[in-house]
Amino acid sequence: MLHLKLDHFWTIPNHVAVKIALDLKKLLVDNSLLDVSQADLEANLFKLMERRGFGEEYIKRYKMITRFYHQRVPLVILVCGTACVGKSTIATQLAQRLNLPNVLQTEMVYELLRTSTDAPLTSPPVWARDFSSSEELITEFCRECRIIWKGLAGDLRKAMKDGKPIIIEVLITPNYAL
């Protein structure tokens, strides 16, 4: 299990990353290195990163993320927790810092399945309806969880098939993840 404390996440500030990129361009032009291999380009990049104080840990993470993109290895990150613990914030920050375009929120899937035409879920939401017993509420909640998981499974299968990274934010409830 990976635990991240985002305020200590290994990231290079955008303004510094731009300076490193410009330094790399200048280095290549000044040395007439107009036809350079990927390995040589990265070697020069890593030297510039180290000179600016972004050493081995930053380079290791750069290589890891680059490997995912080049090999089309699907990176799947699940951000799980109970209500109101910051799942959306963490998922969004991870997406920004890792430059990942796909964040799938179960709450969004729930709303789509609840409000779309031919919606498989009942409108209004389960927490706004009256039930005759707690067993009826639990049965309906479990049914909705199964439907939502089917929706999530389709998106996850597509990401895996296409080799695309995805972050899935999942609400954890007793015995179920929504």
Secondary structure, 3 states (H helix, E strand, C coil): CCCCCHHHCCCCCHHHHHHHHHHHHHHHHHCCCCCCCHHHHHHHHHHHHHHCCCCHHHHHHHHHHHHHHHHCCCCEEEEEECCCCCHHHHHHHHHHHHCCCCEEEHHHHHHHHHHCCCCCCCCCCHHHCCCCCHHHHHHHHHHHHHHHHHHHHHHHHHHHHHCCCEEEEEEEECCEEC
